[in-house]
Amino acid sequence: MYRFAPLAIIIASALWGLDGIVLRPALYTLPVPLVVLIESLIVTLLLTPFFINRVQMLKKLELKDWISFLSVAVFGGAIGTMAITKALFFVNFVNLSVVILIQKLQPIFAISLAAVLLREKLNKEFYFWASVSIFGAYIMTFGDKLPNLSTGDKTAIAAFFSLIAAISFGASTVFSKRALRNVGFQLGTYLRFLISSAVMIIVVAFTSNFQNLSDVNTNQWIIFFIIAFTTGGSAIFLYYYGLKSTPASVSAICELAFPLTSVLLEYLVHGNLLSPIQWFGVILLLTGILKVTTLSERIVTT
């Protein structure tokens, strides 16, 4: 199981890249909180028949476990998702440089939190290859050009929301690792969506977005169900399968497969050809991820 765990995280992250380029753009006309709620609620309803008989297993969970799952729902399911979408909105989904640049900081936050909260002891070799991965992701995205930050007066606001998203997703990785300590990845997946749904019901009620349910058209409902079976529920299932046996700091680097997939799909779907320097960044990113996964057995959690 351990050998394939990082690969599962990479596949899940690649699916999230597919989500952002191919599926999610069709949902941008809807309020962000409502989108997050519908996504979580569909997966919860689909999984409930399979886990309704495992309610007694919840008695084994400690208070720290419940706090961890709640933290995942708040940071990953609510704040992170809404913040990144807000950041994209402020740059009109066109000039994404500032958003993507700050998102590259996510592994740094995740690795730092893993060291503090999970006490993962990292060696110098890990830091070197992690740095290679992050640098490769930067080169892959921007090539030999500096990020274009000329998005007008809204640049600072977009940067703020992107930073919030990077911190939130980094925290979500660490809290997800802690949440899986006393449960299997199957039940962990279900609890993640169940608690996220509960949190988002409160958020949607507070923002009065329930009235926008009538705005969801047939094509968007189809997209929601495709997401539930692929980049949503299935991706989290794979991600939790991998995270159960992988240190959070290693997972944070494996998740860089997300921007890798996004950039490659931009080429395949929109014809945005990568330059030679960007392909060099791809090689650096893949090499760094491969090296980090081979080091994961040496990372000690106390």
N, C-alpha and C positions, 0 to 999 in steps of 0.2 A: 504493500500500500504506500509506503513512504517514498519509494523511488518515483512513483508517478504523481505524487502530491503537487510539486511545483508545476508540472505540466498541466494539471487540472486548473490551477490558478491562471496560467498563461492563456489557456483556451477560454476560460471565463472572461478574462480581460479583453481578449480578441472579440468575443461576442458583444461586449459593451461598446467596442469601437464600431462594430457593424450597426449597433442600435443607433448611435449618434449620427451616422452618415446616411443610412438607408431607411430606418423606421421612424425615429423620433421627430424629424422635421415635419411630418404630417400632423403632429399634435400641437405645434407651436401656436395655433389659434386659440387654444384652450388655456384657462388659468392654470398656472404651475401647480398650486396645491391640489387642484382637482385631478390633474394628470397623475401625480404621485399617489394620491388616494386610490384612484381606479386601478392603477397598476398593482398596488399592494393588495387591494381587496379581491381582485380576480384570482390571484395566486393563492390567497388565504382560503377562499371558498373552494378552489379546486383541490387543495391539499387536506382540508378539514376531514373528509370521509376516511382518509388514510391514517389520521392521527387521533381521531376522536376516542379510540380505545386505549390510547397511551396517556391519558390524563393522569393516571396514578404515578407516572414517571416524574411528573412535575413536583411531586412531594419531595423528591431527592434534591431539588435545587435549593441552594442557599441564597441568602439575601444578596450577596455579592454577584451571584449569577443573574438574578433578576435585574439588578442595577446595570450589569453589563449589557443585557439584552435591551433594556430601556435606552441606554446610551447609544447603542447601535442604531436603534430606531430614530432617536432624536438627531444624532450627528449625521449618520449615513442616509437614512430614509427620508428625513425632513430637511434639516438645515443645509446639508451638502448639496442635495439635488436641487433644491430651490435656489440656492446661492449661485450655483454654476449657470443655471438657466437665466437668472437675472443678469449675470455678467454678460452672457451672450446677447441678451436683449439690449443692453446698453451700447453694444457695439454693432447692433443690427444684424448679427450673425454673418457679417461680411469680413470686417477686419478683426481677426481673432488673435492677433499676435500677443497682446497684453494678457489675454485670458489664458492662452496656452503656455506662455512663459511662466506665469505664476503657478500654474498647475504642475509644472515640473518640480516645484518645491514639495509636493505631497509626500514623496518618499522620505524626505528629510524630517518632516514632522512625524511620520509614522515610525521611523527608526529611532528618533529621539524619545518618543512616548513609549516605545517598546522597551527601551533601555531603562526608563524610569519606572513604568508601571508593571512591566512583566519581568524586569531585571534580566533581559537578554544580554549576555556578555559577547561583545563583538570583537573580532581581532582586526589587525591592521590590513590584512589581505582583503577582508570583507569591505572595509571602507574604500580601499583602492578600486575594487571592481564595481562597487556601488557608484562611485564617482564616475567611472568610465561609462556606466549605463546611463546616468543622468546627462552626462556630456554628450553621449551619442544621441539621446533623445532630443537634446537641444539642436545639434547639428542636423539631425534628420528633419526637424520641423522648419528651421530657419535657414539652413545651408550656411553660406558664407556672408549672409546679410544680418544686420542688426534687426531686432524686432521693431516693427513699425508701430509706434505708439501714438500716431497722429489720428486719434479717433475723436478729436474735439474735446469739448468740455466734459464729456461723460467718461473720459479715460480713467480718471481717478476713482469714479464710482464703480466702473467695471473692474478695476484692479482690486478694489476693496472687497467686492463680492467674490471675485476669483480667489483671493487670499482666504476668505472665510470658507470657501468650498474646499480648498487644499487642506486646511487645518482640520475641517470636519471629516473629510474622507480619510485622512491619515489617522485621526482618532478612531474612526469606525473600524479600520483594519485592526487596530490594537484591541479595542473592546470586543470585536468579533472573536478574536483569538481567545480572550479571557472567557467569553460567554460559552465557548465550546469545551471548556475544561471538564465539565461534569455531564455533558450530553453528547449524543452522537450527532454527526453532521446532518442527518435526515431531520431529526426533531429540531435541531438548531435552525435549519432553514425555515421550518414551519413557524417557529416562535419569532423569528426575525420578521416575517411578513405579518404575522398576527399582531404583534405589538406595534409595528410600523403603521398598520391599518388603524389601530386605536388612536395613535398619536395624530395621524393625518385627519381622522374624523374631527378631532378637536380643532385642528388648524383650519380645515375647510369650513367648519361651522363658524369659527371666529372671523374668517375673512368673507363670509356670506357667499361662498362659491357654489353651494349646492344648487342654486337657481340656474347655474350654467350647465347642468346636466343635460338639459334639453338641446344644448348647442352641439353635443357630440353626435356627429353624423355616422352613417352606416360604415363608411370606409374607416373612420377613426376607431370604431368599435372592433373592426376586424384587426386593425393594427394593434390595439390593446391586447387582443387574444394571441396574436402572433408573438408579441413581446413576452406574454406570460409563459408561453411554451418554449421560448428560445432565449432571448437576451435578458429576460427577467427571472422567472422562476428557475429555469434550467441552469442559467449562468450562476446564480447564487448557490444552487445545489452543488455544482461543480466546484465553485469557489470555496464553499465550506468544507467540501470533501478534502480539498487540498490544504486549506488553512488548518484543519484539525491536526495535521502532522508536519506542518511547516512553520518555522518561526515567523512572527509578524514582520520582522525586519527583512527577511528574505521575500516574503509575500509582497512587500511594498515595491521591491525591485521588479519582481515578476509582473506586477500590475502595469509596468511601463509598456507591456504588450498592447495596452489600450491605445496610446498615441501612435504606436507603430502601425496598428491595424487601421486607425483613422487616416493616417497619411497615405498608406497603400491603397485604401479604398477611394480616397480622393483622386488618386491616379486612375484607378480602374473605372470608377463611376463618372467622374467629372473630367477625366483626361488631363489632370494637372500633373505633368511629367516631373519626376524627381531628377534633380541635377546630380552629377557625379559625386559632389561633396555630400549631398543628402544620402546617397547610397552608402557612402563611407560611414555616415552617422548610423545608418541601419546596421552595418556590420559591427560597429562599436557597441551599439545597444544589445544586439543579439549575443555578442561575445561576453559582454558584462553580465547579462542575465544568466547565460550558461555557466559562467564561473561562479556566480553567487549561489546558484542552486547546488553546485558541487560542494560548496563550503558549508551548506546548511546543517550538516550533521555535526559540525564542530561548534555550532552556536549553542551555548548553554543557557538554560532558563532556570533561575533559582526560585 
